[in-house]
Amino acid sequence: QVQLVESGGGSVQPGGSLRLSCVASGFTLDSDSYNIGWFRQAPGKEREVVSCISATGGRTEYVESVKGRFTISRDNAKNTVWLQMNKLNTDDTAVYYCAIVFSSCDYTWFSTDQGMGVPHLDYDHWGQGTQVTVSP
């Protein structure tokens, strides 16, 4: 069965850290087409892209609100992508998803210009999500 499985979510206090994992099973992530994105969706809000990493891991991008706090990485030999999240704050509370995206990892993922951004990416598989809750 082809799937992506996220794990590592949980409840932490502001300032804490979590490391999310996204593991592929039933197929290999080692493909020139498989850029990976981490997305999140908070209650009542639209899904937003948090970070992306290119197929080879050579390029990474982040939404402005997490720059300097989150780090995305991947190991294709382990079929795994990680999102290290430090200095978490309450605004980071959301369900976090990973997805395979054929669109190249670049600034267009984060743009709100017409024809760009999350609604216009070329998606493949999605994971089921993992809950991250940051509260005092």
C-alpha positions in Angstrom: 0.0 0.0 0.0 1.4 3.4 -1.0 1.2 5.9 1.7 2.9 8.7 3.7 2.7 8.5 7.4 3.4 11.5 9.7 4.4 11.2 13.3 6.0 13.2 16.1 3.2 15.5 16.9 2.2 16.3 20.5 1.6 18.9 23.1 4.3 21.3 24.1 4.6 24.6 25.9 5.7 27.7 24.1 9.4 27.7 23.5 9.5 24.0 23.2 10.5 21.7 20.3 9.1 18.9 18.3 10.5 16.8 15.4 7.9 15.6 12.9 8.7 12.7 10.6 7.1 11.8 7.3 7.8 8.2 6.2 7.0 6.8 2.8 5.9 3.2 2.5 5.1 1.2 -0.6 7.3 3.3 -2.8 10.6 5.2 -2.7 11.1 8.9 -2.2 14.2 8.7 -4.2 12.8 10.3 -7.3 13.7 13.5 -9.2 10.0 14.3 -9.2 9.3 14.0 -5.5 9.5 17.3 -3.8 8.1 17.2 -0.3 6.1 19.8 1.5 5.0 20.2 5.0 1.6 21.9 5.4 -0.5 22.8 8.3 -4.1 23.6 9.0 -5.4 25.2 12.1 -9.1 25.1 13.1 -11.1 27.6 11.0 -8.2 28.4 8.8 -7.1 27.4 5.3 -4.3 24.9 4.8 -0.9 26.7 4.5 2.4 25.5 3.3 5.1 25.6 6.0 8.2 24.4 4.2 9.3 22.5 1.1 12.4 20.6 0.1 13.5 19.6 -3.3 13.8 16.0 -4.5 17.5 16.0 -3.9 17.4 18.0 -0.7 19.4 20.8 -2.3 16.8 23.5 -1.9 14.5 24.4 1.0 12.0 27.1 1.5 10.0 28.3 4.5 7.0 30.5 5.2 8.1 33.7 6.8 6.6 32.9 10.1 8.8 29.9 10.7 12.1 31.0 9.3 14.9 30.6 11.7 12.8 28.2 13.9 11.9 25.3 11.6 14.3 23.1 9.6 13.2 20.6 6.9 15.5 17.8 5.9 15.2 14.4 4.1 17.1 11.2 3.8 15.9 9.3 0.6 17.7 6.2 1.7 15.5 6.1 4.8 12.4 7.2 2.8 11.9 9.9 5.4 11.5 13.7 5.6 11.7 15.6 8.9 10.5 18.9 10.1 12.4 20.1 13.2 10.4 22.7 14.9 12.0 24.9 17.6 10.8 27.9 19.6 7.2 26.8 19.1 4.5 29.3 19.8 0.8 29.1 20.1 0.4 30.2 16.4 2.0 26.9 15.4 -0.9 24.9 16.7 -2.3 22.9 13.8 -2.5 19.6 12.1 0.6 19.1 10.1 0.6 17.2 6.9 3.4 16.1 4.5 2.8 15.7 0.8 4.6 14.8 -2.3 4.4 17.6 -4.8 5.6 17.5 -8.4 5.9 21.3 -8.5 9.4 22.5 -7.9 10.2 23.7 -4.4 10.4 27.5 -4.8 8.8 30.8 -3.9 5.7 30.1 -5.9 4.5 27.7 -3.2 4.2 30.6 -0.8 2.9 33.2 -3.1 -0.6 34.6 -2.9 -0.4 35.9 -6.5 -3.0 34.7 -8.9 -2.2 31.2 -10.2 0.3 30.5 -7.5 0.4 29.1 -4.0 -1.1 26.1 -2.3 -4.3 25.7 -4.4 -2.2 25.5 -7.6 0.5 23.0 -6.7 0.7 19.7 -8.5 0.0 17.2 -5.6 0.5 13.5 -5.4 0.2 11.7 -2.1 -0.8 13.2 1.2 -0.3 11.9 4.7 -3.0 11.7 7.3 -1.6 14.4 9.5 -0.3 14.7 13.0 -1.6 17.2 15.6 0.7 19.8 17.1 -0.6 21.7 20.1 1.3 24.5 21.7 -0.2 25.9 24.9 1.0 27.4 28.2 
